[in-house]
Amino acid sequence: MIGAILISLVAARQNGPKVSKHGHSLESNHAGAGMGLHNNPKVRTIVEGDEDQPETLQYTMEINRINRPHSRHSLWHDVSLKPMHGTHIKGMKEKWFFHFICEMPRGTSEIMEINKTLSLNPIMQARDTDNNPMFITYKRDEGIPFNYGVIPQTWEHPDLFDKKTTVNGDDNAVDVIQINEQPCEIGEVQRIRTLGAFAVKNHEHTDWKVLVENVDDPDKYGHEHVNDMDEAHLQEIVEWFKKYPTGEGHPEGEIIFEGKIHDPDVAGEIIMEDHYHWKEMKNPVIHPPPSMGDHMGGGGGDPLEAMRKRMGGGMPRAAGGGMPGDGMPEEMRARLKGMGMDNLARNSMEL
């Protein structure tokens, strides 16, 4: 019985939907969580399009392996949430250590973003409703005053209330403000530590902005907490987001919680919650969405355990209080982990 369940769930992972119910492309080619994706000569950004027309350029990731040469990958779906290679950095909390994808380098004004609908989600210039390429209009000549991008494998769910703001998510990956002085490169994968976060109300949706630092930059500040940042620099960032809408003739933006900047723990919690939402979108069979109560502070913990409780305890446990599959052979665990189903291997099929 357990073997049949495993086979069906593996098949669901391999042959799952290619488009989410929100219209997002889910196509991906597993990049290998254990592979170091930063500063790796086997990993490079491929740029396609007409260089004389920058608005046509598309950026995707390519990994050149012996058995899979020149394989293309989605920067949103295939780059792991956390670095799994060479992560040990002295004095650093590894639990709030993540990958960052660069979309907009410091000093640029083209609005570049991961395209959610095209195959493999290339980074490209955003278009307005008339299909014109979009630019930052607030202080356009200066460009964006920080590096900007996203945390991969995250998604702010547009149909569920954010636990902290009680406003729905904005249907995008978690936005990141990378504070290093060195401009990043479009499509670059970096290892970062979270410093803090603040929330912007964007068209009645929650839009979290996570402050981070590239830990591999030799000229990094070495901050570990938002309180370590220069106060003037921090306020400059927050003020930029307040003023940004005025460039298009809109009122100033609203910073939720009266402008409060949350600490690294809250920033990390936001990322992990939206990583679970991404899992729901990517693999709805393996990661069914929790109830609304779970997202309003009434749940928490393992959503599959919550499902078992909602079924009145009808989901059987193994002898000794474990879940079915706790005796799963190590070979099968390894195969599941190699397919990126590490949670399934670790939790031993909690069904």
N, C-alpha and C positions, 0 to 999 in steps of 0.2 A: 504493500500500500504506500509506504513512504517513498519507495523507489519510483512509483508511478507519479506521485505528486512532484517529486524532484524533476523527473523528465518533462512533465507538462510545464513546470515553471521555467526550466531552462529553455524550452521551445518558445515560451512566451517572450523570454529575454532576447532570443535570437531573431524571432520573427514578429516582434511587436510592431505596433503602429509606427509608420514613418512620419505621420503628421499628428500633432496633438489636437484635442478638441478646440483649442484656441487658435489653431492654424499655424503652429510653429513646427518647422522641420525638425524631426528627431533623428535624422540620419547621422550615423556616427561610425567610426572605425576605431575600436578600442586601442588606445595609445599605450597602455601598459602603465599601471599606477606606480610600479616600482622603478620606472625609468626616470632619471633626472632630466627634466625638460628645459632647465635654464642653463645657459652657457654650454650647450651640448652641440658639438659639430654635426651630429646626425640629425639635428632638428633645425629647420630653417623656415622663414616666412616666404611664401611664394606670392608674388605680386602679378596680377593679370589685368589687362586693360590697356588703354591708350595713354601713354605717359604724357602726351600733349593735351590730354583731357583728364586731369586728375580726378574729376568727379566720376570717371568710369572705372577707377582702379578697385580691385578686390584683393583682399589679403587673407590667405589661408595658411594652415600649418602643414608642413611636409616632414615626415620622418623617414630616413633612409636606413633600413635594416637589411641584413643579408638575405633573410627569407621574405622580406616585404619591401623591396626598394621603391622609393618615391611614392609612398602611400600618403594620401591626403587625409586630413583630420579636421574635425570641428573644434574650434577653440572654445566653444561653449560647452559641448558635451564630452569631448575626449580628453581634455586637460583635467587631471584629477583636482579635486577640491584642495587637497593638501599635498605638499611635496613629500615623497616617500623615499627620497634618496639624499643622503648627506644632510639630514635635517638638524643635526646637533650643533647648536650655537650656544656658546657659553652665556649663562645668565638669562636665558630666554625661556618663556613659557611656551612649550611646543604646542599646547592645545590651541593657542590662538595664532598659529603659524599657517599661512595659506598661500595659494598661488594667486597671482594677479595677471590679468591680460591687459596690455596697453592698447587703448583705442585712440586716444588723443594726446599726443606729446605736448609738453609744456610749451607755450608760446605760439601754438597754432590756432586757427580759427575755424577750420573745416569741422563740421559736426560729423565725426566718424563713429560708427557703432556696429556691433555685431548684428547682422541681418537675421532675424528670427525665422523668416519664411523660406529663404533660399537653401538649397542643399548644402550641407556642411557649414552653414552659417558664416559666410565670409564677412570680414570687416569691410565696410564701404561707407561712402558718404550718404547721410540721410537725405531723403527727399521730402518736399512739402506736398500738399494736396494737388498742386499743379505740376508735380514731378520736377521741380527745380531743385538743384543741390542746395543744401542748407548750411548756413554759416552762423557763428556766434555774432550777434548784433550788438551786444553790450561790450564796449571797449574792444571792438573787432581788431583794431590796429595793434593792440597789445597781445591779443590772443588769450587763451586760457592760462591763468597764472599758476598752474600745477599740472602734474601728469594725471590723466583721467582714464578710467577703464572699469573693469568688472572683476568679480570673483567668479571663476568658472563653476559649473554645476550648481548654480543657485538660481532661484526664480521667486520673485515676489508675487504670490498668488493673487490674481485680480478679483477672485470670487470669495475670498475669505478675509475676515477682519484681521489686521495685524494685532498680535496680542498686546503690544505696548501702546499703540496709538488708537485702536478700535476703528481705523480707517483701512479700507481694502488696499492690497498691494498694487504696484504699478505695472505688472505684467512684464517686467524685465529682470535680468540678472542684477545682483546687488552692486550698486555703483561704488566706485572706489576713488578716493583722492589720495594720490601718492605724492608725498611732500618733498622727495629728494630734489636737489637742484638740477641734476643731470636729466635732460629730456629723455624719456623712454622712446622706443621705436614701435611703430604700429605693428601689432601682432606679437610683440615680445612677451615671453613668459618670465615672470619674476617671482622670487620667493619673498614674501612680505610678512611683517608682524603687524597686528592691529594695535592702534593707539587709542581709538575712541570712535564715536559715531554721533551724528545728529540726524534728525528727520525733517524733511521738507514736505509740505503739503502741496502736491502737484495735481491740479485738476481733480480734487476730491480723492486722490489716492496717496498712499504713503510712499515716499521715495527716500529710503535711507541712504546716507552718505557715510561711508566708512573711511576713517583716516588711517593711513598705513605708511610704513617706511620699507624701502627695499633693503633687506638685510645684507645683500651681497655688494652693495655700493661701497667702494673704499672710502668715499667722502660722506658717508651717511652721518646723520646727527647722533645716532645711537640712542634715540628715545625709546622708552618702554611703556610710556603712559602719556595720555593727552596733556597731563599736568606738566610734563617735561618740555612741551613745546613753548616757544616764545609766544607770549600772550598777544602781541601785536600781529604776528604771523597768523595765529589761529583766528583772530577776529577779522583779519583781512579775507580769509577763506569764507567764513560765515557771511560776511557782508557781501561778498561777490555773489553768493547764491541768493541773497535777498534782492540784490539789484538786477540780477540777470534778466528777469522777466521784463524789466522796464525798457530794455533794448528793443523789444517788440511792441512797445506801447501799452503793456499790461501793468497793473499795480505791483508793488513789491511782493516778493515771495514771502510765505509764512514759514518760519522755523518753529516746528512743533515743540511743546514742552517749554515755551517761553525762551527759546534759544539755548536750552541746556545741551551741553556736550557730555555724552555718556562715556563711561570708562571702557577699557579693553574687554572686560568680561561681558558687558552688555553687547558690545560690537560683535564679539565671538558668538554669543547666543543668537543674535539676529542672523548671522551667516549660517549657523547650523540649522536653524528653523527653516530658512529658505533653501538650504540644501535638501531638506526632507521634502519640501514642496516640489523641487526639481525632480526628485525621485518619483513622486506621485505622477508627475507629468510624463516622465520618460518610461516608467514601467508600472502602469496602473494595476496590472495583475499582481505583481509582487509587492508593491507598496500602495495598497488601497488608501484613499484619503480618509483621515480621521473625521469624526463627527464635528459639527460646529462647536459643540461644547468643549472639545479638546483644544480648539483654537481661541476660546474665550477664557482660558485659564482653568477650565473645569477638568482637564484631562492631564496631559503631560505623560512622560514616561514612554514606554514602547507602545506604538500605535497598534501593533499586532496583539499585544497583551490586552490592550483596551478593547480590541475586537472580540477577543475570547470572552472577556467579562460581559460585553454587551450581548453575547450569545448565551448568557446564563451559565457560563462555565462548561458549555457543551463541547468545547474543543478539548479532547483528551490530552492528559499529560502522561509522560512516561513514568515508569516506576521510580520512586525516590523523589518525585516532585519535578523532574525535568520535563522538557517538551519532547514530543515525538521526534526522533532523529538525533537525540543526544548521543546515540551510539554510532553516528554516521562514520563510515570508514574514512581514515585520513586521506586516502587517495581521492575520494569523492570531494572532500572538503577542499583539497588542493586544486582540483579541476574547476570547482565553482569559483574559487578565489582567482584563478587564472583567467576566468571569463569576466572578471570585474564584479562578481556577485559575492564580495567579501562579507557583506552583512549577512547574506544567506548562509554562508559557510560558518560564520562566527556564531549566529543565533540558532543554528541547527534546525532550520525549517520550523519556525514557531507557528505552525498551523494545526 
